[in-house]
Structure formats: structure tokens, C-alpha cells
Amino acid sequence: MNKSKMLNAYKSVNNLKGKPQHEEENKTKTPKIYRSEYDEKLIKEYHFAKFQKNLDLLQNNQEVIALLKKEEWDEEDIKTLLASFR
């Protein structure tokens, strides 16, 4: 889920609650990125876990290891590296 979709979901939930917000309050307050500290912690842990998984996959990928040991790369090597990042 990307950040903008998540923020839009929070906005729609807030609108369903029926809390009227004054325009002056909206202008003076800086918008919160996360709804609560728990949500912030949860989202950050999720992204860190994704990072760790991707790092592990790259470090254990034999094709990437072989590419890193090569001194000169050709077009196919670059395509292989980019494909492994996806």
C-alpha cells in the first residue's frame, strides 16, 4: 500500500466520523503523517522488514554475487542486475 492511498483512507475514515473541522484549524495545524504512534511504529517496522528481506535476497543471489566479482560489465550484465532488483 503506498503512502498516498493510506493517507486517503485515513481522511475518509475521519470524514465518516462526522467531525467538523474549521478551515482555520486546518491551515494552522501541520498535517500528521501517521494517525498514532502505534501506526507509525507498525508501518516503520513493516518497511524495515521489507528492506531486510530484499537485502537478504540480493546478498544470497548467486547471479548478483558473480556480477559483483566481474571487472567489466556488458549490456546483458546490467540487464541481469536490474532484473534482480525487481
Backbone as a ProteinNet text record, in pm:
[ID]
protein_1_A
[PRIMARY]
MNKSKMLNAYKSVNNLKGKPQHEEENKTKTPKIYRSEYDEKLIKEYHFAKFQKNLDLLQNNQEVIALLKKEEWDEEDIKTLLASFR
[TERTIARY]
86.3	0	90.9	66.2	151.7	99.9	185.9	159.3	34.7	17	-98	-229.9	-234.5	-357.8	-389.7	-284.7	-307	-357.9	-299.6	-343.8	-486.8	-520.6	-658	-756.5	-714	-800.7	-826.3	-722.6	-740.5	-833.8	-821	-907.5	-1053.4	-1077.3	-1215.3	-1274.5	-1193.6	-1242.6	-1276.1	-1192.5	-1220.2	-1347.2	-1371.6	-1492.8	-1617.4	-1605	-1718.6	-1756.9	-1659.6	-1687.9	-1770.5	-1768	-1850.1	-1793.6	-1664.3	-1603.3	-1588.1	-1662.4	-1645.1	-1513.5	-1439.7	-1313.5	-1323.2	-1279.1	-1282.1	-1164.4	-1184.9	-1079.2	-958.2	-981.1	-870.1	-783.1	-845.5	-769.9	-685.6	-741.7	-667.9	-546.6	-559.3	-448.8	-337.5	-372.2	-270.3	-199.3	-267.7	-205.7	-124.9	-12.4	62	1.1	-17.4	-82	7	-56.7	15.1	35.3	150.4	177.2	112.4	126.1	71.6	-44.3	-136.2	-255.3	-224.6	-135.9	-98.8	45.6	101	237.5	245.6	139.5	136.6	140	60.4	60.5	197.6	260.8	394.3	493.3	489.1	580	554.1	428.5	390.5	435.8	412.1	448.5	600.3	670.9	817.2	875.1	818.5	864.9	838.1	723.4	690	790.4	821	915.2	1056.4	1094.7	1225.6	1233.8	1126	1123.2	1132.7	1064	1074.1	1216.7	1280.4	1419	1510	1493.6	1576.6	1558.5	1434.2	1406	1474	1460.5	1522.8	1674.9	1731.4	1875.8	1922.6	1850.2	1886.3	1877.8	1772.3	1758.7	1874.2	1916.9	2026.8	2160.3	2182.6	2310.2	2325.9	2215.4	2222.4	2196.8	2184.1	2160.3	2294.3	2309.5	2437.3	2469.1	2367.2	2391.5	2450.1	2397.1	2446.6	2588.5	2615	2749.4	2849.4	2811.3	2900.3	2921.8	2816.3	2830.5	2922.7	2912.6	2996.4	3143.8	3171.4	3310.5	3370.5	3284.4	3333.3	3389.2	3495	3554.1	3485.9	3449.1	3383.5	3250.1	3149.4	3014.5	2975	2892.2	2833.6	2684.9	2615.3	2473	2389.3	2418.8	2344.5	2364	2485.2	2510.8	2427.5	2416.2	2336.2	2189.1	2140.4	2000.9	1976	2070.9	2058.2	2053	2138.2	2139.4	2006.4	1956.3	1830.7	1713.8	1717.1	1610.2	1613.3	1731.5	1739.9	1689.6	1695.4	1643.2	1492.6	1429.3	1282.9	1233.5
-116.1	0	122.3	213.9	331.2	437.2	533.2	632.4	715.5	757.8	844.1	769.5	642	564.4	548.2	525.9	509.1	639.9	752.6	881.3	912.5	878.3	899.1	811.9	691.8	604.2	665.8	720.5	787.4	907.5	983.5	1100.2	1057.5	951.7	907.2	853.9	787	738.8	857.2	958	1077.6	1147	1150.9	1212.7	1133.6	1002	919.4	942.5	977.6	1003.5	1129.9	1217.6	1337.7	1448.2	1450.2	1557	1680.7	1784.9	1906	1973.4	2010.7	2080	2218.3	2313.7	2450.2	2473.7	2561.8	2589.6	2652.6	2732.5	2796.1	2692.3	2590.5	2485.5	2408.1	2382.1	2308.2	2386.2	2516.8	2598.4	2612.4	2624.3	2647.3	2519.3	2406.8	2281.2	2222.1	2163.8	2088.3	1948.9	1896.2	1764.3	1654.2	1560.9	1447.3	1343	1283.2	1177.7	1047.5	1019.3	896.5	929	840.4	863.2	850.6	757.7	739.2	690.8	689.4	639.9	490.8	418.8	275.8	251.3	329.3	316.3	348.2	451.8	489.9	376	320	210.5	89.8	55.7	-59.2	-42.8	73.1	98.7	97.4	158.1	159.7	19.8	-60.8	-198.9	-278.9	-255.5	-324.8	-290.2	-162.1	-121.7	-172	-175.7	-227.8	-377.3	-449.8	-593.6	-617.7	-533.9	-546.4	-520.6	-419.3	-387.6	-504.6	-563	-675.4	-795.2	-820.3	-932	-910.5	-789.5	-759.2	-765.5	-717.5	-724	-867.7	-950.9	-1091.8	-1161	-1129.7	-1190.2	-1150.4	-1025.2	-980	-1039	-1046.3	-1097.9	-1247.2	-1318.8	-1463	-1500.7	-1402.6	-1427.8	-1454.4	-1574.5	-1613.3	-1531.5	-1491.7	-1410.7	-1274.7	-1213.6	-1082.5	-1095.3	-1199.6	-1220.7	-1237.3	-1313.9	-1332.8	-1201.2	-1119.7	-990.5	-896.3	-897.8	-808.4	-846.1	-971.3	-1015.4	-983.3	-958.6	-925.3	-783.6	-763.6	-630.9	-543.9	-603.3	-525.3	-588.3	-502.2	-548.9	-512.5	-599.7	-567.1	-537.3	-518.5	-481.7	-589.4	-715.8	-826.1	-830.7	-798.3	-796.8	-689.6	-575.4	-466.7	-504.8	-568.7	-613.7	-718.8	-807.8	-910.8	-846.8	-747.2	-678.5	-605.9	-535	-464	-560	-673.5	-773.5	-830.9	-843.5	-897.5	-796.3	-667.1	-565.2	-563.3	-606.4	-606.9	-722.4
0	0	0	-89.5	-90.2	6.2	31.5	135.7	106.2	-18.8	-50.4	-33.7	-70.4	-52.1	95.7	176.5	318.8	380.2	340.7	394.3	350.9	227.6	181.1	257.7	293	372.1	509.6	570.7	699.9	687.3	580	560.6	547.6	471.4	452.2	581.9	665	793.9	883.2	883	963.2	915.7	786.4	733.7	772.7	781.7	821.1	967	1048	1188.7	1206.3	1107.6	1111.9	1199	1216.1	1293.9	1205.2	1234.5	1154	1189.6	1088.7	1110.2	1049.6	1123.4	1076	982.1	885.2	789.3	856.3	958.4	1028.5	1098.8	1157.4	1223.6	1123.6	1006.6	904.5	855.5	847	795.9	898.3	1025.3	1126.8	1168.9	1168.6	1209.2	1094.4	1129.3	1028.9	1023.3	905.5	894.8	952.3	1019.5	1075.4	965.9	965.3	867.7	914.3	1042.5	1098.4	1192	1198.9	1281.3	1430.3	1464.2	1604.1	1609.3	1729.5	1745.4	1713.8	1746.8	1717	1565.8	1490.4	1344.3	1287.6	1339.8	1292.8	1316	1436	1468.9	1379.7	1360.2	1279.1	1133.8	1077.7	937.8	921.1	1013.4	1004.3	1017.8	1107	1121	994	930.8	806.4	696.8	681.8	577.7	607.2	733.8	768.1	738.6	766.6	736.3	586	506.9	361.4	314.5	372.3	337.9	371.6	490.8	532.4	438.7	397.7	307.4	172.3	118.2	-10.9	-2.7	108	127	132.1	203.7	213.6	77.5	1.8	-131.4	-222.9	-216.4	-301	-256.4	-127.9	-79.6	-104.4	-114.9	-138.3	-283.7	-371.5	-512.8	-581.9	-635.2	-696.5	-821.1	-897.5	-1016.8	-980.1	-876.8	-833.3	-779.4	-703.4	-649.8	-763.5	-866.7	-981	-1055.6	-1066.9	-1134.2	-1058.3	-928.1	-848	-855.2	-883.3	-895.3	-1032	-1131.6	-1265.6	-1266.4	-1344.7	-1351.5	-1456.8	-1568.2	-1673.2	-1706.2	-1718.8	-1746.6	-1888.4	-1947.7	-2077.5	-2057.5	-2166.6	-2160.2	-2090.8	-2116.4	-2055	-1903.6	-1858.6	-1714.1	-1644.8	-1707	-1649.8	-1645.4	-1750.6	-1752.5	-1644.8	-1625.4	-1521.3	-1383.1	-1360.8	-1231.4	-1206.1	-1306.1	-1290.8	-1268.5	-1336.8	-1318.7	-1176.8	-1119.3	-983.3	-881.1	-911.2	-820.2	-819.3	-923.5	-929.7	-851.6
[MASK]
++++++++++++++++++++++++++++++++++++++++++++++++++++++++++++++++++++++++++++++++++++++

